[in-house]
Amino acid sequence: KTEAVNRDEIARLCNDLRYWMNYNKRLYHKTVLADAEFSILLEDASTETYLNITYSDERFHVGVDASPLPDRSLTIKTTAKKLAYGLKKVWGGDVLSIGYGLIVEVYDQLTLEKNLDIVCVRLITRYPIARQDLLKFPLRALKYYSQNPRITSLWLKQKVALRPYVNKYPYNERDHWMLYNKCALCAVCKMPEIDLSAYAKAV
């Protein structure tokens, strides 16, 4: 049973979200942050309620409105309770990013090419930042990287060879599978194409 979130809870959520987004902004270059303007639809509010995220003066701002930003990069749909709970825990981002904690609506290919869906979700979620965690728990980190050579190799590549590019534009290319047609998806996944109408007649 979904309980409607009240105005005081939304106000507290806005304060928490503002704090953690401005904490997480260190993960990305300023040009990336400038593009990360989006809306969050709170599905557990009694009336249609959006948290509109804007970026100016090198800070994120969170506003509450009955409609989304007209020029938003994307819309994230989730509940205020999940979002608030996730911001209270060190690994709280898992509440949203594992399973069906949120839905992201993307409107154009450029948003995908810039990985803004990944950026916006990371900005509103709470996870440890690796370089800070290394300083807090150096022995644990050393043990982890020594036992996982492939991850260590990738980490070194990102920090040394790709340092000028990671978390900046242009991003490394990724397959935008959402833009693929059925034939292309079947070929990538090595799946046979099924003619559903012929299958229905056979059954």
NUDREN-956361 format. One record per residue (C-alpha): residue number from 1; y, x, z. Coordinates in steps of 0.02 Angstrom, whole numbers, plus 50000, padded with zeros to 5 digits. Each point is the difference from the previous one (the first is absolute). Example, Ala and Ser with C-alpha at 12.3 -4.5 7.8 and 13.67 -1.06 7.14 Angstrom:
BEGIN
i/y/x/z
1/49775/50615/50390;
2/50172/50069/49967;
END
This chain:
BEGIN
i/y/x/z
1/50000/50000/50000;
2/50168/50073/49948;
3/50138/49985/50129;
4/50177/49999/49933;
5/50104/50151/50048;
6/50167/49960/50085;
7/50173/50070/49970;
8/49996/50120/50148;
9/49837/50076/49937;
10/50075/50022/49827;
11/50154/50085/50074;
12/49890/50121/50099;
13/49897/50033/49844;
14/50157/50042/49901;
15/50053/50127/50132;
16/49827/50081/50003;
17/49989/50000/49810;
18/50173/50078/49984;
19/49953/50138/50122;
20/49834/50046/49920;
21/50062/49990/49821;
22/50140/50121/50040;
23/49872/50109/50089;
24/49881/49997/49850;
25/50136/50036/49872;
26/49974/50187/50029;
27/49841/49982/49898;
28/50093/49971/49837;
29/50141/50071/49896;
30/50168/49909/50000;
31/49979/49945/49819;
32/49838/49914/50048;
33/50077/49915/50151;
34/50143/49932/49895;
35/49873/49905/49893;
36/49906/49931/50151;
37/50095/49837/50017;
38/49881/49854/50021;
39/49964/49838/50092;
40/49869/49950/50128;
41/49946/49818/50007;
42/49949/49951/50177;
43/49856/49879/49974;
44/49996/49944/50182;
45/50182/49945/50011;
46/50032/49813/50019;
47/50119/50002/49851;
48/50001/50116/49850;
49/50064/50164/50070;
50/50024/50168/49915;
51/50040/50170/50074;
52/50107/50083/49867;
53/49995/50190/50003;
54/50148/50094/49927;
55/50048/50185/50001;
56/50178/50063/50014;
57/50093/50141/50090;
58/49831/50089/50011;
59/49929/49866/50114;
60/49888/49847/49982;
61/50070/49831/50048;
62/49900/49843/50038;
63/50074/49827/49973;
64/49927/49826/50026;
65/50023/49869/49865;
66/49924/49842/49927;
67/49983/50083/49829;
68/49945/50173/49940;
69/50111/50136/49927;
70/50036/49952/49818;
71/49980/50180/49938;
72/49854/50050/50112;
73/49871/50126/49943;
74/49858/49897/50073;
75/49954/49870/50131;
76/49879/50029/50144;
77/49917/49847/50075;
78/49933/50012/50178;
79/50024/49924/50172;
80/50131/50052/50127;
81/49867/50015/50134;
82/49895/50124/49901;
83/50152/50102/49954;
84/50065/50004/50179;
85/49830/50043/50073;
86/49975/50141/49875;
87/50166/50081/50047;
88/49948/50011/50183;
89/49849/50113/49968;
90/49990/50181/49941;
91/49874/49953/49865;
92/50066/49822/49985;
93/50019/50012/49812;
94/49815/49962/49985;
95/50037/49820/50055;
96/50089/49972/49834;
97/49926/50124/49878;
98/49813/49976/50034;
99/49925/49838/49937;
100/50115/49853/49967;
101/50146/50035/50117;
102/50129/49982/49862;
103/50027/49956/49818;
104/50119/50097/49888;
105/50079/49914/49851;
106/50060/50125/49868;
107/50110/49941/49858;
108/50012/50142/49875;
109/49907/50153/49939;
110/50136/50121/50056;
111/49970/49951/50182;
112/49819/50051/49978;
113/50044/50161/49910;
114/50113/50048/50144;
115/49865/49953/50127;
116/50128/49891/50089;
117/49863/49882/50060;
118/49923/50146/50097;
119/50170/50062/50060;
120/50058/49831/50067;
121/49838/49965/50092;
122/50003/50173/50079;
123/50180/49976/50056;
124/49958/49841/50098;
125/49841/50067/50079;
126/49974/50118/50144;
127/49888/50153/49981;
128/50010/50176/50072;
129/50096/50121/49889;
130/49885/50146/49961;
131/50118/50145/50031;
132/50049/49930/50171;
133/49819/49963/50046;
134/49951/50179/49957;
135/50123/50067/50128;
136/49940/49880/50134;
137/49814/50031/49975;
138/49980/50170/49912;
139/49819/50030/50055;
140/49942/49829/49942;
141/50089/50024/49833;
142/49923/50173/49976;
143/49826/49931/50034;
144/50027/49855/49879;
145/50062/50107/49856;
146/49866/50132/50027;
147/49864/49868/49988;
148/50075/49913/49847;
149/50033/50135/49868;
150/50038/49878/49858;
151/50135/49912/50100;
152/50068/50170/50054;
153/50008/50055/49818;
154/50093/49840/49950;
155/50120/50018/50147;
156/50041/50180/49953;
157/50026/49951/49818;
158/50122/49863/50050;
159/50096/50110/50120;
160/50009/50155/49890;
161/49974/49965/49814;
162/50068/49822/49997;
163/50133/50014/50136;
164/50146/49970/49880;
165/49920/49839/49937;
166/49906/49914/50142;
167/50095/49845/50060;
168/50132/50025/49866;
169/50019/49938/49821;
170/49906/50021/49888;
171/49842/49958/50094;
172/49828/50058/49950;
173/49928/49880/49873;
174/49879/49866/50057;
175/49904/49871/49903;
176/50092/49835/50004;
177/49841/49898/49993;
178/50095/49838/50031;
179/50072/50018/49825;
180/49831/50027/49917;
181/49920/49862/49899;
182/49821/49944/50031;
183/49924/50116/49869;
184/50088/50154/50069;
185/49951/49960/50179;
186/49817/49976/49953;
187/50002/50166/49907;
188/50078/50094/50148;
189/49877/49925/50124;
190/49853/50016/49878;
191/49964/49814/50015;
192/49931/49890/49862;
193/50114/49862/49938;
194/49932/49827/50039;
195/50032/49850/49891;
196/50009/49866/50135;
197/49991/49855/49878;
198/49839/50067/49923;
199/49930/50035/50173;
200/50038/49822/50057;
201/49906/49927/49849;
202/49850/50111/50034;
203/49991/49942/50181;
END
